[in-house]
């Protein structure tokens, strides 16, 4: 069973995103400009998310290295 999403929203990656407003421009040039702007926005969001993911991956690697180095010097029960 899927939940109904709010009108004007779509489910993407478990997050509701606002859809672009419907356009009623009939000029091919205006439509092309709107599509280009939408693609530009999506690409910039993608870049931001990839950059954020790279930073998180680096932080995980640093923390993992810190944990493994701390376990090397851990004193045993004897």
mmCIF file as gemmi writes it, N, C-alpha and C atoms, coordinates in Angstrom:
data_model
loop_
_atom_site.group_PDB
_atom_site.id
_atom_site.type_symbol
_atom_site.label_atom_id
_atom_site.label_alt_id
_atom_site.label_comp_id
_atom_site.label_asym_id
_atom_site.label_entity_id
_atom_site.label_seq_id
_atom_site.pdbx_PDB_ins_code
_atom_site.Cartn_x
_atom_site.Cartn_y
_atom_site.Cartn_z
_atom_site.occupancy
_atom_site.B_iso_or_equiv
_atom_site.pdbx_formal_charge
_atom_site.auth_seq_id
_atom_site.auth_asym_id
_atom_site.pdbx_PDB_model_num
ATOM 1 N N . UNK Axp A 1 ? 0.837 -1.186 0 1 0 ? 1 A 1
ATOM 2 C CA . UNK Axp A 1 ? 0 0 0 1 0 ? 1 A 1
ATOM 3 C C . UNK Axp A 1 ? 0.88 1.247 0 1 0 ? 1 A 1
ATOM 4 N N . UNK Axp A 2 ? 0.631 2.096 -0.92 1 0 ? 2 A 1
ATOM 5 C CA . UNK Axp A 2 ? 1.406 3.329 -0.972 1 0 ? 2 A 1
ATOM 6 C C . UNK Axp A 2 ? 0.551 4.484 -0.477 1 0 ? 2 A 1
ATOM 7 N N . UNK Axp A 3 ? 1.221 5.405 0.184 1 0 ? 3 A 1
ATOM 8 C CA . UNK Axp A 3 ? 0.523 6.588 0.679 1 0 ? 3 A 1
ATOM 9 C C . UNK Axp A 3 ? 0.306 7.57 -0.462 1 0 ? 3 A 1
ATOM 10 N N . UNK Axp A 4 ? -0.756 8.308 -0.376 1 0 ? 4 A 1
ATOM 11 C CA . UNK Axp A 4 ? -0.99 9.364 -1.362 1 0 ? 4 A 1
ATOM 12 C C . UNK Axp A 4 ? -0.104 10.551 -1.018 1 0 ? 4 A 1
ATOM 13 N N . UNK Axp A 5 ? 0.532 11.105 -1.998 1 0 ? 5 A 1
ATOM 14 C CA . UNK Axp A 5 ? 1.4 12.253 -1.759 1 0 ? 5 A 1
ATOM 15 C C . UNK Axp A 5 ? 0.615 13.538 -1.979 1 0 ? 5 A 1
ATOM 16 N N . UNK Axp A 6 ? 1.094 14.621 -1.368 1 0 ? 6 A 1
ATOM 17 C CA . UNK Axp A 6 ? 0.395 15.905 -1.511 1 0 ? 6 A 1
ATOM 18 C C . UNK Axp A 6 ? 0.354 16.343 -2.973 1 0 ? 6 A 1
ATOM 19 N N . UNK Axp A 7 ? -0.685 17.064 -3.353 1 0 ? 7 A 1
ATOM 20 C CA . UNK Axp A 7 ? -0.758 17.525 -4.751 1 0 ? 7 A 1
ATOM 21 C C . UNK Axp A 7 ? 0.388 18.482 -5.066 1 0 ? 7 A 1
ATOM 22 N N . UNK Axp A 8 ? 0.963 18.317 -6.229 1 0 ? 8 A 1
ATOM 23 C CA . UNK Axp A 8 ? 2.084 19.168 -6.641 1 0 ? 8 A 1
ATOM 24 C C . UNK Axp A 8 ? 3.423 18.635 -6.178 1 0 ? 8 A 1
ATOM 25 N N . UNK Axp A 9 ? 3.437 17.467 -5.497 1 0 ? 9 A 1
ATOM 26 C CA . UNK Axp A 9 ? 4.675 16.889 -5.007 1 0 ? 9 A 1
ATOM 27 C C . UNK Axp A 9 ? 4.835 15.496 -5.592 1 0 ? 9 A 1
ATOM 28 N N . UNK Axp A 10 ? 6.071 15.052 -5.66 1 0 ? 10 A 1
ATOM 29 C CA . UNK Axp A 10 ? 6.333 13.679 -6.06 1 0 ? 10 A 1
ATOM 30 C C . UNK Axp A 10 ? 7.314 13.066 -5.079 1 0 ? 10 A 1
ATOM 31 N N . UNK Axp A 11 ? 7.273 11.759 -4.944 1 0 ? 11 A 1
ATOM 32 C CA . UNK Axp A 11 ? 8.18 11.06 -4.039 1 0 ? 11 A 1
ATOM 33 C C . UNK Axp A 11 ? 9.439 10.705 -4.807 1 0 ? 11 A 1
ATOM 34 N N . UNK Axp A 12 ? 10.57 11.185 -4.322 1 0 ? 12 A 1
ATOM 35 C CA . UNK Axp A 12 ? 11.845 10.895 -4.952 1 0 ? 12 A 1
ATOM 36 C C . UNK Axp A 12 ? 12.862 10.634 -3.855 1 0 ? 12 A 1
ATOM 37 N N . UNK Axp A 13 ? 13.418 9.44 -3.834 1 0 ? 13 A 1
ATOM 38 C CA . UNK Axp A 13 ? 14.43 9.065 -2.839 1 0 ? 13 A 1
ATOM 39 C C . UNK Axp A 13 ? 13.892 9.272 -1.426 1 0 ? 13 A 1
ATOM 40 N N . UNK Axp A 14 ? 12.653 8.871 -1.191 1 0 ? 14 A 1
ATOM 41 C CA . UNK Axp A 14 ? 11.998 8.933 0.114 1 0 ? 14 A 1
ATOM 42 C C . UNK Axp A 14 ? 11.806 10.354 0.631 1 0 ? 14 A 1
ATOM 43 N N . UNK Axp A 15 ? 11.889 11.335 -0.255 1 0 ? 15 A 1
ATOM 44 C CA . UNK Axp A 15 ? 11.69 12.733 0.114 1 0 ? 15 A 1
ATOM 45 C C . UNK Axp A 15 ? 10.71 13.335 -0.885 1 0 ? 15 A 1
ATOM 46 N N . UNK Axp A 16 ? 9.763 14.091 -0.379 1 0 ? 16 A 1
ATOM 47 C CA . UNK Axp A 16 ? 8.822 14.757 -1.27 1 0 ? 16 A 1
ATOM 48 C C . UNK Axp A 16 ? 9.462 16.02 -1.828 1 0 ? 16 A 1
ATOM 49 N N . UNK Axp A 17 ? 9.461 16.123 -3.13 1 0 ? 17 A 1
ATOM 50 C CA . UNK Axp A 17 ? 10.031 17.289 -3.787 1 0 ? 17 A 1
ATOM 51 C C . UNK Axp A 17 ? 8.912 18.028 -4.515 1 0 ? 17 A 1
ATOM 52 N N . UNK Axp A 18 ? 9 19.326 -4.473 1 0 ? 18 A 1
ATOM 53 C CA . UNK Axp A 18 ? 8.013 20.152 -5.163 1 0 ? 18 A 1
ATOM 54 C C . UNK Axp A 18 ? 8.278 20.096 -6.658 1 0 ? 18 A 1
ATOM 55 N N . UNK Axp A 19 ? 7.239 19.771 -7.41 1 0 ? 19 A 1
ATOM 56 C CA . UNK Axp A 19 ? 7.361 19.728 -8.86 1 0 ? 19 A 1
ATOM 57 C C . UNK Axp A 19 ? 7.361 21.141 -9.417 1 0 ? 19 A 1
ATOM 58 N N . UNK Axp A 20 ? 7.995 21.333 -10.565 1 0 ? 20 A 1
ATOM 59 C CA . UNK Axp A 20 ? 7.959 22.67 -11.168 1 0 ? 20 A 1
ATOM 60 C C . UNK Axp A 20 ? 6.537 23.01 -11.575 1 0 ? 20 A 1
ATOM 61 N N . UNK Axp A 21 ? 6.18 24.277 -11.53 1 0 ? 21 A 1
ATOM 62 C CA . UNK Axp A 21 ? 4.817 24.653 -11.91 1 0 ? 21 A 1
ATOM 63 C C . UNK Axp A 21 ? 4.578 24.337 -13.378 1 0 ? 21 A 1
ATOM 64 N N . UNK Axp A 22 ? 3.364 23.939 -13.708 1 0 ? 22 A 1
ATOM 65 C CA . UNK Axp A 22 ? 3.093 23.655 -15.12 1 0 ? 22 A 1
ATOM 66 C C . UNK Axp A 22 ? 3.223 24.924 -15.945 1 0 ? 22 A 1
ATOM 67 N N . UNK Axp A 23 ? 3.766 24.778 -17.113 1 0 ? 23 A 1
ATOM 68 C CA . UNK Axp A 23 ? 3.971 25.942 -17.979 1 0 ? 23 A 1
ATOM 69 C C . UNK Axp A 23 ? 2.996 25.865 -19.144 1 0 ? 23 A 1
ATOM 70 N N . UNK Axp A 24 ? 2.518 27.002 -19.545 1 0 ? 24 A 1
ATOM 71 C CA . UNK Axp A 24 ? 1.568 27.068 -20.632 1 0 ? 24 A 1
ATOM 72 C C . UNK Axp A 24 ? 2.091 27.954 -21.761 1 0 ? 24 A 1
ATOM 73 N N . UNK Axp A 25 ? 3.397 28.129 -21.824 1 0 ? 25 A 1
ATOM 74 C CA . UNK Axp A 25 ? 3.95 28.926 -22.912 1 0 ? 25 A 1
ATOM 75 C C . UNK Axp A 25 ? 4.017 28.043 -24.156 1 0 ? 25 A 1
ATOM 76 N N . UNK Axp A 26 ? 3.5 28.569 -25.242 1 0 ? 26 A 1
ATOM 77 C CA . UNK Axp A 26 ? 3.45 27.778 -26.452 1 0 ? 26 A 1
ATOM 78 C C . UNK Axp A 26 ? 4.624 28.076 -27.367 1 0 ? 26 A 1
ATOM 79 N N . UNK Axp A 27 ? 5.424 29.057 -27.039 1 0 ? 27 A 1
ATOM 80 C CA . UNK Axp A 27 ? 6.576 29.381 -27.866 1 0 ? 27 A 1
ATOM 81 C C . UNK Axp A 27 ? 7.67 28.338 -27.639 1 0 ? 27 A 1
ATOM 82 N N . UNK Axp A 28 ? 8.186 27.739 -28.69 1 0 ? 28 A 1
ATOM 83 C CA . UNK Axp A 28 ? 9.246 26.742 -28.518 1 0 ? 28 A 1
ATOM 84 C C . UNK Axp A 28 ? 10.491 27.328 -27.862 1 0 ? 28 A 1
ATOM 85 N N . UNK Axp A 29 ? 10.777 28.588 -28.15 1 0 ? 29 A 1
ATOM 86 C CA . UNK Axp A 29 ? 11.953 29.222 -27.542 1 0 ? 29 A 1
ATOM 87 C C . UNK Axp A 29 ? 11.77 29.377 -26.035 1 0 ? 29 A 1
ATOM 88 N N . UNK Axp A 30 ? 10.569 29.808 -25.612 1 0 ? 30 A 1
ATOM 89 C CA . UNK Axp A 30 ? 10.309 29.956 -24.176 1 0 ? 30 A 1
ATOM 90 C C . UNK Axp A 30 ? 10.323 28.593 -23.49 1 0 ? 30 A 1
ATOM 91 N N . UNK Axp A 31 ? 9.737 27.592 -24.132 1 0 ? 31 A 1
ATOM 92 C CA . UNK Axp A 31 ? 9.717 26.248 -23.562 1 0 ? 31 A 1
ATOM 93 C C . UNK Axp A 31 ? 11.137 25.709 -23.427 1 0 ? 31 A 1
ATOM 94 N N . UNK Axp A 32 ? 11.968 25.934 -24.43 1 0 ? 32 A 1
ATOM 95 C CA . UNK Axp A 32 ? 13.359 25.484 -24.376 1 0 ? 32 A 1
ATOM 96 C C . UNK Axp A 32 ? 14.109 26.19 -23.246 1 0 ? 32 A 1
ATOM 97 N N . UNK Axp A 33 ? 13.848 27.488 -23.06 1 0 ? 33 A 1
ATOM 98 C CA . UNK Axp A 33 ? 14.501 28.229 -21.982 1 0 ? 33 A 1
ATOM 99 C C . UNK Axp A 33 ? 14.077 27.697 -20.623 1 0 ? 33 A 1
ATOM 100 N N . UNK Axp A 34 ? 12.78 27.391 -20.461 1 0 ? 34 A 1
ATOM 101 C CA . UNK Axp A 34 ? 12.291 26.84 -19.197 1 0 ? 34 A 1
ATOM 102 C C . UNK Axp A 34 ? 12.923 25.482 -18.915 1 0 ? 34 A 1
ATOM 103 N N . UNK Axp A 35 ? 13.009 24.661 -19.945 1 0 ? 35 A 1
ATOM 104 C CA . UNK Axp A 35 ? 13.615 23.344 -19.766 1 0 ? 35 A 1
ATOM 105 C C . UNK Axp A 35 ? 15.098 23.467 -19.424 1 0 ? 35 A 1
ATOM 106 N N . UNK Axp A 36 ? 15.797 24.392 -20.077 1 0 ? 36 A 1
ATOM 107 C CA . UNK Axp A 36 ? 17.214 24.595 -19.786 1 0 ? 36 A 1
ATOM 108 C C . UNK Axp A 36 ? 17.398 25.065 -18.343 1 0 ? 36 A 1
ATOM 109 N N . UNK Axp A 37 ? 16.543 25.99 -17.895 1 0 ? 37 A 1
ATOM 110 C CA . UNK Axp A 37 ? 16.635 26.463 -16.51 1 0 ? 37 A 1
ATOM 111 C C . UNK Axp A 37 ? 16.39 25.32 -15.531 1 0 ? 37 A 1
ATOM 112 N N . UNK Axp A 38 ? 15.423 24.469 -15.834 1 0 ? 38 A 1
ATOM 113 C CA . UNK Axp A 38 ? 15.115 23.342 -14.957 1 0 ? 38 A 1
ATOM 114 C C . UNK Axp A 38 ? 16.283 22.359 -14.918 1 0 ? 38 A 1
ATOM 115 N N . UNK Axp A 39 ? 16.881 22.06 -16.071 1 0 ? 39 A 1
ATOM 116 C CA . UNK Axp A 39 ? 18.038 21.162 -16.12 1 0 ? 39 A 1
ATOM 117 C C . UNK Axp A 39 ? 19.214 21.772 -15.375 1 0 ? 39 A 1
ATOM 118 N N . UNK Axp A 40 ? 19.424 23.074 -15.522 1 0 ? 40 A 1
ATOM 119 C CA . UNK Axp A 40 ? 20.514 23.757 -14.825 1 0 ? 40 A 1
ATOM 120 C C . UNK Axp A 40 ? 20.334 23.635 -13.312 1 0 ? 40 A 1
ATOM 121 N N . UNK Axp A 41 ? 19.105 23.812 -12.834 1 0 ? 41 A 1
ATOM 122 C CA . UNK Axp A 41 ? 18.824 23.694 -11.406 1 0 ? 41 A 1
ATOM 123 C C . UNK Axp A 41 ? 19.079 22.274 -10.916 1 0 ? 41 A 1
ATOM 124 N N . UNK Axp A 42 ? 18.633 21.291 -11.676 1 0 ? 42 A 1
ATOM 125 C CA . UNK Axp A 42 ? 18.847 19.897 -11.287 1 0 ? 42 A 1
ATOM 126 C C . UNK Axp A 42 ? 20.335 19.543 -11.256 1 0 ? 42 A 1
ATOM 127 N N . UNK Axp A 43 ? 21.083 20.013 -12.234 1 0 ? 43 A 1
ATOM 128 C CA . UNK Axp A 43 ? 22.523 19.734 -12.262 1 0 ? 43 A 1
ATOM 129 C C . UNK Axp A 43 ? 23.241 20.396 -11.09 1 0 ? 43 A 1
ATOM 130 N N . UNK Axp A 44 ? 22.841 21.605 -10.729 1 0 ? 44 A 1
ATOM 131 C CA . UNK Axp A 44 ? 23.492 22.27 -9.593 1 0 ? 44 A 1
ATOM 132 C C . UNK Axp A 44 ? 23.153 21.552 -8.292 1 0 ? 44 A 1
ATOM 133 N N . UNK Axp A 45 ? 21.906 21.08 -8.155 1 0 ? 45 A 1
ATOM 134 C CA . UNK Axp A 45 ? 21.542 20.298 -6.968 1 0 ? 45 A 1
ATOM 135 C C . UNK Axp A 45 ? 22.338 18.994 -6.915 1 0 ? 45 A 1
ATOM 136 N N . UNK Axp A 46 ? 22.468 18.348 -8.062 1 0 ? 46 A 1
ATOM 137 C CA . UNK Axp A 46 ? 23.238 17.099 -8.12 1 0 ? 46 A 1
ATOM 138 C C . UNK Axp A 46 ? 24.683 17.339 -7.69 1 0 ? 46 A 1
ATOM 139 N N . UNK Axp A 47 ? 25.287 18.433 -8.166 1 0 ? 47 A 1
ATOM 140 C CA . UNK Axp A 47 ? 26.657 18.76 -7.788 1 0 ? 47 A 1
ATOM 141 C C . UNK Axp A 47 ? 26.771 18.962 -6.277 1 0 ? 47 A 1
ATOM 142 N N . UNK Axp A 48 ? 25.806 19.686 -5.697 1 0 ? 48 A 1
ATOM 143 C CA . UNK Axp A 48 ? 25.832 19.931 -4.257 1 0 ? 48 A 1
ATOM 144 C C . UNK Axp A 48 ? 25.71 18.627 -3.47 1 0 ? 48 A 1
ATOM 145 N N . UNK Axp A 49 ? 24.817 17.739 -3.915 1 0 ? 49 A 1
ATOM 146 C CA . UNK Axp A 49 ? 24.637 16.469 -3.215 1 0 ? 49 A 1
ATOM 147 C C . UNK Axp A 49 ? 25.868 15.576 -3.337 1 0 ? 49 A 1
ATOM 148 N N . UNK Axp A 50 ? 26.506 15.563 -4.501 1 0 ? 50 A 1
ATOM 149 C CA . UNK Axp A 50 ? 27.715 14.753 -4.685 1 0 ? 50 A 1
ATOM 150 C C . UNK Axp A 50 ? 28.836 15.295 -3.81 1 0 ? 50 A 1
ATOM 151 N N . UNK Axp A 51 ? 28.974 16.61 -3.738 1 0 ? 51 A 1
ATOM 152 C CA . UNK Axp A 51 ? 29.993 17.221 -2.89 1 0 ? 51 A 1
ATOM 153 C C . UNK Axp A 51 ? 29.752 16.879 -1.419 1 0 ? 51 A 1
ATOM 154 N N . UNK Axp A 52 ? 28.498 16.937 -0.999 1 0 ? 52 A 1
ATOM 155 C CA . UNK Axp A 52 ? 28.147 16.597 0.382 1 0 ? 52 A 1
ATOM 156 C C . UNK Axp A 52 ? 28.46 15.125 0.66 1 0 ? 52 A 1
ATOM 157 N N . UNK Axp A 53 ? 28.166 14.254 -0.296 1 0 ? 53 A 1
ATOM 158 C CA . UNK Axp A 53 ? 28.435 12.834 -0.125 1 0 ? 53 A 1
ATOM 159 C C . UNK Axp A 53 ? 29.934 12.566 -0.029 1 0 ? 53 A 1
ATOM 160 N N . UNK Axp A 54 ? 30.745 13.274 -0.817 1 0 ? 54 A 1
ATOM 161 C CA . UNK Axp A 54 ? 32.199 13.111 -0.761 1 0 ? 54 A 1
ATOM 162 C C . UNK Axp A 54 ? 32.73 13.513 0.611 1 0 ? 54 A 1
ATOM 163 N N . UNK Axp A 55 ? 32.207 14.611 1.155 1 0 ? 55 A 1
ATOM 164 C CA . UNK Axp A 55 ? 32.641 15.046 2.484 1 0 ? 55 A 1
ATOM 165 C C . UNK Axp A 55 ? 32.257 14.033 3.548 1 0 ? 55 A 1
ATOM 166 N N . UNK Axp A 56 ? 31.057 13.472 3.453 1 0 ? 56 A 1
ATOM 167 C CA . UNK Axp A 56 ? 30.626 12.465 4.422 1 0 ? 56 A 1
ATOM 168 C C . UNK Axp A 56 ? 31.48 11.213 4.309 1 0 ? 56 A 1
ATOM 169 N N . UNK Axp A 57 ? 31.798 10.808 3.091 1 0 ? 57 A 1
ATOM 170 C CA . UNK Axp A 57 ? 32.637 9.63 2.896 1 0 ? 57 A 1
ATOM 171 C C . UNK Axp A 57 ? 34.02 9.853 3.503 1 0 ? 57 A 1
ATOM 172 N N . UNK Axp A 58 ? 34.577 11.036 3.316 1 0 ? 58 A 1
ATOM 173 C CA . UNK Axp A 58 ? 35.876 11.357 3.904 1 0 ? 58 A 1
ATOM 174 C C . UNK Axp A 58 ? 35.804 11.305 5.43 1 0 ? 58 A 1
ATOM 175 N N . UNK Axp A 59 ? 34.743 11.86 6.006 1 0 ? 59 A 1
ATOM 176 C CA . UNK Axp A 59 ? 34.602 11.85 7.464 1 0 ? 59 A 1
ATOM 177 C C . UNK Axp A 59 ? 34.481 10.428 7.996 1 0 ? 59 A 1
ATOM 178 N N . UNK Axp A 60 ? 33.785 9.563 7.275 1 0 ? 60 A 1
ATOM 179 C CA . UNK Axp A 60 ? 33.664 8.173 7.707 1 0 ? 60 A 1
ATOM 180 C C . UNK Axp A 60 ? 35.017 7.483 7.674 1 0 ? 60 A 1
ATOM 181 N N . UNK Axp A 61 ? 35.794 7.718 6.631 1 0 ? 61 A 1
ATOM 182 C CA . UNK Axp A 61 ? 37.118 7.105 6.529 1 0 ? 61 A 1
ATOM 183 C C . UNK Axp A 61 ? 38.014 7.591 7.657 1 0 ? 61 A 1
ATOM 184 N N . UNK Axp A 62 ? 37.968 8.887 7.955 1 0 ? 62 A 1
ATOM 185 C CA . UNK Axp A 62 ? 38.791 9.436 9.045 1 0 ? 62 A 1
ATOM 186 C C . UNK Axp A 62 ? 38.39 8.821 10.384 1 0 ? 62 A 1
ATOM 187 N N . UNK Axp A 63 ? 37.089 8.726 10.636 1 0 ? 63 A 1
ATOM 188 C CA . UNK Axp A 63 ? 36.634 8.129 11.892 1 0 ? 63 A 1
ATOM 189 C C . UNK Axp A 63 ? 36.997 6.654 11.979 1 0 ? 63 A 1
ATOM 190 N N . UNK Axp A 64 ? 36.891 5.933 10.887 1 0 ? 64 A 1
ATOM 191 C CA . UNK Axp A 64 ? 37.259 4.525 10.881 1 0 ? 64 A 1
ATOM 192 C C . UNK Axp A 64 ? 38.738 4.35 11.166 1 0 ? 64 A 1
ATOM 193 N N . UNK Axp A 65 ? 39.583 5.193 10.577 1 0 ? 65 A 1
ATOM 194 C CA . UNK Axp A 65 ? 41.017 5.137 10.85 1 0 ? 65 A 1
ATOM 195 C C . UNK Axp A 65 ? 41.312 5.479 12.304 1 0 ? 65 A 1
ATOM 196 N N . UNK Axp A 66 ? 40.587 6.44 12.853 1 0 ? 66 A 1
ATOM 197 C CA . UNK Axp A 66 ? 40.775 6.803 14.248 1 0 ? 66 A 1
ATOM 198 C C . UNK Axp A 66 ? 40.402 5.646 15.181 1 0 ? 66 A 1
ATOM 199 N N . UNK Axp A 67 ? 39.317 4.954 14.853 1 0 ? 67 A 1
ATOM 200 C CA . UNK Axp A 67 ? 38.878 3.823 15.678 1 0 ? 67 A 1
ATOM 201 C C . UNK Axp A 67 ? 39.882 2.681 15.599 1 0 ? 67 A 1
ATOM 202 N N . UNK Axp A 68 ? 40.346 2.358 14.41 1 0 ? 68 A 1
ATOM 203 C CA . UNK Axp A 68 ? 41.295 1.247 14.275 1 0 ? 68 A 1
ATOM 204 C C . UNK Axp A 68 ? 42.616 1.572 14.958 1 0 ? 68 A 1
ATOM 205 N N . UNK Axp A 69 ? 43.062 2.812 14.874 1 0 ? 69 A 1
ATOM 206 C CA . UNK Axp A 69 ? 44.321 3.149 15.544 1 0 ? 69 A 1
ATOM 207 C C . UNK Axp A 69 ? 44.141 3.161 17.055 1 0 ? 69 A 1
ATOM 208 N N . UNK Axp A 70 ? 42.982 3.529 17.55 1 0 ? 70 A 1
ATOM 209 C CA . UNK Axp A 70 ? 42.744 3.5 18.995 1 0 ? 70 A 1
ATOM 210 C C . UNK Axp A 70 ? 42.66 2.068 19.507 1 0 ? 70 A 1
ATOM 211 N N . UNK Axp A 71 ? 42.146 1.154 18.693 1 0 ? 71 A 1
ATOM 212 C CA . UNK Axp A 71 ? 42.041 -0.236 19.122 1 0 ? 71 A 1
ATOM 213 C C . UNK Axp A 71 ? 43.388 -0.93 19.141 1 0 ? 71 A 1
ATOM 214 N N . UNK Axp A 72 ? 44.358 -0.426 18.396 1 0 ? 72 A 1
ATOM 215 C CA . UNK Axp A 72 ? 45.696 -1.016 18.409 1 0 ? 72 A 1
ATOM 216 C C . UNK Axp A 72 ? 46.354 -0.836 19.768 1 0 ? 72 A 1
ATOM 217 N N . UNK Axp A 73 ? 46.09 0.281 20.41 1 0 ? 73 A 1
ATOM 218 C CA . UNK Axp A 73 ? 46.74 0.595 21.676 1 0 ? 73 A 1
ATOM 219 C C . UNK Axp A 73 ? 45.853 0.275 22.882 1 0 ? 73 A 1
ATOM 220 N N . UNK Axp A 74 ? 44.766 -0.407 22.647 1 0 ? 74 A 1
ATOM 221 C CA . UNK Axp A 74 ? 43.853 -0.76 23.73 1 0 ? 74 A 1
ATOM 222 C C . UNK Axp A 74 ? 44.513 -1.801 24.635 1 0 ? 74 A 1
ATOM 223 N N . UNK Axp A 75 ? 44.442 -1.558 25.923 1 0 ? 75 A 1
ATOM 224 C CA . UNK Axp A 75 ? 45.048 -2.478 26.867 1 0 ? 75 A 1
ATOM 225 C C . UNK Axp A 75 ? 44.107 -3.666 27.078 1 0 ? 75 A 1
ATOM 226 N N . UNK Axp A 76 ? 44.702 -4.822 27.153 1 0 ? 76 A 1
ATOM 227 C CA . UNK Axp A 76 ? 43.922 -6.042 27.382 1 0 ? 76 A 1
ATOM 228 C C . UNK Axp A 76 ? 43.595 -6.207 28.859 1 0 ? 76 A 1
ATOM 229 N N . UNK Axp A 77 ? 42.777 -7.216 29.188 1 0 ? 77 A 1
ATOM 230 C CA . UNK Axp A 77 ? 42.385 -7.429 30.587 1 0 ? 77 A 1
ATOM 231 C C . UNK Axp A 77 ? 43.515 -7.98 31.459 1 0 ? 77 A 1
ATOM 232 N N . UNK Axp A 78 ? 44.656 -8.371 30.89 1 0 ? 78 A 1
ATOM 233 C CA . UNK Axp A 78 ? 45.752 -8.917 31.688 1 0 ? 78 A 1
ATOM 234 C C . UNK Axp A 78 ? 46.687 -7.912 32.082 1 0 ? 78 A 1
